[in-house]
Structure formats: C-alpha cells, structure tokens
C-alpha cells in the first residue's frame, strides 16, 4: 500500500533507503531541538513549552510534507527566522511573544495565499536574485554573530563597543572547543556534523562540570534528575490568539513586520526546495520542477501549525540533503523525520539540560558557514549589487536586525540604480519597497 502511495519503485527507491534517509536527515536537523528553546526562551517563553512546540509542530509539519508532496524534505523552525523573532520582533520592536506568534500565523496565511495563487511568480520576480542571495548570506553572518555574543566569546566594551571575552571562563572555553570540534567534523564532511559536534561538546561540558570547572553555571550542560518524561508543557499552545490586539495597534509596523516574515519565509523555502528538488532529480528538461507547488503548500501549512503550537516560522531544511544523499526520494522519508521529532518530546529534559548556549554556539557558526556559500553566485562585477549586498550584511549585523539590514540593502539598490541611470532595469515594486522601508527607518513608523 505504501509502495503504491509513494511510488517507491517508480522513484527508484525502497523502504530501507527511505527509512535510513529519514533517520539521517533527522540527525542532521536535530540541533534545532536544542537551539530553538535556547533562543526563543530569551523572550520570556518557557523553554519546556518551546521544546514541545518545536518537536510536535516539526513532526506534524514533516508528516504533512510527506503526505502532500513527493519531497523527502524535513521541516522545522528556521534558523534565522527564530533569530528574527527573538531579537527583532520582541527585542527591537518591543512586541510580546504572543504578538510575535500572531505575526508568524498571519505571515504564513499570506504565504499560503501566495502559494496557491499566481502571485507566487510575481513575488519571485520583484526582488533581484543577487539581493536575495545577499540577504540569505547576511542571515548566515547574523547567526554567527548571535552565537559569538550569546556564548561570551564576543562581549560589550564601553570604548570599542565590542571586544574579545574572557576565553578562560568555563562556558566560553567550552563554546570555543565546540566550534573547533564541529568545524573539524564539517571539514571532514562527516554526516550530521552539527549534531555530532553538539553531542561531543555536551559530553566534554559534563566532564568539566563533574570536576568543578564551571559547576553551577547555567550555560554549562548538566544531567537532569529524569531523562525521560511523559509530562508535556502545552502552555504556549494557542498563545498566538492573545497577540492580535497588540499586533494591530500599530499598522505601519505590522506591514513592515509581515513583509519581512513573508519575504524571508517565502524565499528561504523556495530556494531550499529548488535546490533539493534538483538533487532529487525532480527538474525536467524544460526546467520545470515537479511538485514544488505542493511542497510550498506543505511549508506554509507547517508555518501555521508551528505558530499555533508556539514556535517561530517552520520552513524546509537544507539539511534534508543528507538523507537525499543516501538515496531518499519520496515523502516517506519526511514522515520518518516527523515521527522521530514527535518521539523526541519524551526525552526533552535530557536535551534541554545538555544543549545549553555554550553547546549550541557551534551549530550557529556552522550553519552560518553553510548559508554564506550563496555569496559565490552573486554578480560582483555589478557595483550596485556589490554595494547593496555589502550594506545589507553590514547593517544586519550592526543593527542586530534582519529587517533593518534588508531595508538598507533595498534602499541602496534602488538609489544605486537611479544614480547609474539604470532605473528602468528593475521592477517598480523595488522602488515602492524602498520608499516604505525609508519611511520606516527615518521616521520610525
């Protein structure tokens, strides 16, 4: 029955290959179970509730992907979007986490509408390809910066603003060891390098704590009293519904916020799915991608599910390439990933105690390295593009805001095209966005 539904033979695969591929992809993605609670809990959300929301929403989203599309792709809260949620929406824009979840819910409704309509093609053509790549790469630098500052490797300084932290502090030293361990695994092309690196780092941290080096520091890993639980924190479920009043109290900010969320979610998912579809062989001779509409639909539904359960935007994971690399080609792989995410809720105390900030720093750095690879495809001979990408990345890091980085990059691009007399080469939508972002930046609306 499953063979007929997923067309395993027709896709040149079998049960064993799909299951192994699912396990492989899950291990490559599992770091999000440690990182998401660490990052989102800074907003005041309970870490136990975030873990449950992350695991259960990712599990359901993966199963939806498996049943709706042929794609062997895992879904989970996106790296970069969770940073946007914490540091931009809650910290910079001063929204509550409930309002943030409401924004995630609305943005994915818009994503869903875009996906099932012809608007999808129009949206894809508004933002220049080089700028999309620049924004994606900027998020990679941003994630690495978050990891370095959160772990204490980089700290504030009254004169130079930033400086190197005390490297002999136990938590900082553990984070540095973790970065080098994960980097070595990554350079040696070890499958699930990020997850394995985190496990090794956590083990070293436990040994350090056992010998009194860093004991009592919440950034150091520890062993919980009970590794397995059947008690789940559902406190975040439906919390988004309490945020709509606050969200709609400031319409200009809401427009900017929704645009940013939709932009990042839509283009991140589209880029990831296009890349993975090519690896699966789903692209025909005319360049058409089989089933991408259903895959995007699954991603949008996953985002809605995630906001309802209490987590930032769920998206397609490029780490799914690890499972595809061992032969996965159907939605059965996505279902296996989903089941493993759901099963992980039973070991939440162990994961939350082991994957502290010092342990997850390495994952942020490695994921950042993976993301910035997009820079190689940018047309650096075009000075307008070069200037815009540079400003995007620089301002994203220095303002600690993805949306502000995007805004400055788009404005620079529009001004650059006008200055070089090439203003007719780009979509009018760019100028409209530049004006909106300009009002947002300079007048704080």
Beta strands, then each sheet from edge to edge (+ up, - down):
strand 1: 75-77
strand 2: 154-157
strand 3: 161-164
strand 4: 314-316
sheet 1: 1+ 4-
sheet 2: 2+ 3-
end
